[in-house]
Amino acid sequence: MYIGYMAFMIELIDSKPSSFEEAISRLVWVDSMVEKYDSIMNKNVWEVVPRLENKLLVGSGWIYKVKHAADGSIEKYKARFVAKGFSCVVGLYYEDTFSPVVIYPSIRTTLALTA
């Protein structure tokens, strides 16, 4: 009976919320969202601008994750605020996306050739 109770409690503690409404009912997720919001605001990640008429907005939402330590204990409850990029339409919201990726052997080769 004790093992079943512990398994239920571990599952309850370890579960991620599936909606914002569910997340705000638990203090650990609210704290995580407030921490992320404060971080975004302190780093000036975005600026609020007036909405243009006849333009659709790209929505946003929260993603929740439970981070575990090496011993399996809960290390952190992490909330991320993300844009719903799947709602974008090519040519309407953006033109090109560029994401540079560094490959370290290429850097070493380039430096070796220039030396």
C-alpha positions as CSV (number, residue, x, y, z in Angstrom):
1,M,0.0,0.0,0.0
2,Y,2.8,2.4,0.9
3,I,4.6,1.7,-2.5
4,G,1.5,2.4,-4.4
5,Y,1.0,5.7,-2.5
6,M,4.6,6.7,-3.2
7,A,4.3,5.9,-6.9
8,F,1.2,8.0,-7.1
9,M,2.8,10.9,-5.3
10,I,5.9,10.7,-7.5
11,E,3.8,10.7,-10.6
12,L,1.8,13.7,-9.3
13,I,4.9,15.7,-8.4
14,D,6.7,14.8,-11.7
15,S,3.8,15.4,-14.0
16,K,3.9,18.4,-16.4
17,P,0.9,20.5,-16.9
18,S,-0.9,20.2,-20.2
19,S,-2.4,23.7,-20.2
20,F,-1.8,27.2,-18.7
21,E,-4.8,26.8,-16.5
22,E,-3.4,23.6,-15.0
23,A,0.0,25.3,-14.5
24,I,-1.3,28.2,-12.6
25,S,-3.0,25.9,-10.1
26,R,0.5,24.8,-8.8
27,L,2.8,27.2,-7.1
28,V,6.1,25.6,-8.5
29,W,4.9,26.3,-12.1
30,V,3.8,29.8,-11.3
31,D,7.2,30.5,-9.7
32,S,8.9,29.1,-12.8
33,M,6.8,31.3,-15.2
34,V,7.4,34.4,-13.1
35,E,11.2,33.7,-13.1
36,K,11.2,33.3,-16.9
37,Y,9.0,36.4,-17.4
38,D,11.4,38.5,-15.2
39,S,14.4,37.2,-17.1
40,I,12.8,38.1,-20.5
41,M,11.9,41.6,-19.2
42,N,15.3,42.3,-17.6
43,K,17.1,41.3,-20.9
44,N,14.8,43.4,-23.1
45,V,14.1,40.5,-25.3
46,W,11.1,42.2,-26.9
47,E,9.4,45.5,-27.2
48,V,5.7,46.1,-27.3
49,V,4.5,47.8,-30.5
50,P,1.0,48.7,-31.7
51,R,-0.8,46.0,-33.7
52,L,-1.1,46.8,-37.4
53,E,-4.6,46.6,-38.8
54,N,-5.5,43.6,-40.9
55,K,-2.4,41.7,-39.7
56,L,-2.6,38.3,-38.0
57,L,-0.5,37.8,-34.9
58,V,1.8,34.9,-34.2
59,G,0.6,33.4,-31.0
60,S,2.7,32.3,-28.1
61,G,2.5,29.8,-25.3
62,W,4.2,28.1,-22.4
63,I,6.1,24.8,-22.5
64,Y,6.7,23.0,-19.2
65,K,9.5,20.6,-18.3
66,V,10.7,18.9,-15.2
67,K,14.5,18.8,-15.0
68,H,16.0,15.9,-13.0
69,A,19.3,15.6,-11.2
70,A,21.6,12.6,-11.8
71,D,20.2,10.8,-8.9
72,G,16.6,11.1,-10.3
73,S,15.4,13.8,-7.9
74,I,13.7,16.9,-9.2
75,E,16.3,19.6,-9.8
76,K,14.1,22.3,-11.4
77,Y,10.7,23.1,-12.8
78,K,11.4,24.9,-16.0
79,A,8.9,27.0,-18.0
80,R,9.7,28.4,-21.5
81,F,7.8,31.1,-23.3
82,V,7.8,30.3,-27.0
83,A,6.2,31.7,-30.2
84,K,3.9,29.3,-32.1
85,G,5.9,29.4,-35.3
86,F,3.8,26.7,-36.9
87,S,1.1,29.4,-37.4
88,C,3.5,31.5,-39.6
89,V,2.9,31.7,-43.4
90,V,6.0,32.0,-45.6
91,G,6.3,35.4,-47.2
92,L,3.6,36.9,-45.0
93,Y,5.4,36.8,-41.6
94,Y,9.0,36.2,-42.6
95,E,11.2,35.9,-45.6
96,D,14.2,33.9,-44.6
97,T,15.4,32.2,-41.5
98,F,19.2,32.1,-40.8
99,S,20.6,30.1,-38.0
100,P,24.4,29.9,-38.0
101,V,25.9,26.7,-36.7
102,V,29.6,26.4,-35.9
103,I,31.4,23.2,-36.7
104,Y,34.6,23.2,-34.6
105,P,36.7,21.1,-37.0
106,S,36.0,23.6,-39.7
107,I,37.2,26.4,-37.5
108,R,40.4,24.5,-36.7
109,T,41.0,23.8,-40.4
110,T,40.4,27.5,-41.3
111,L,42.8,28.7,-38.6
112,A,45.4,26.1,-39.6
113,L,45.2,27.3,-43.3
114,T,45.6,31.0,-42.3
115,A,48.5,30.4,-40.0
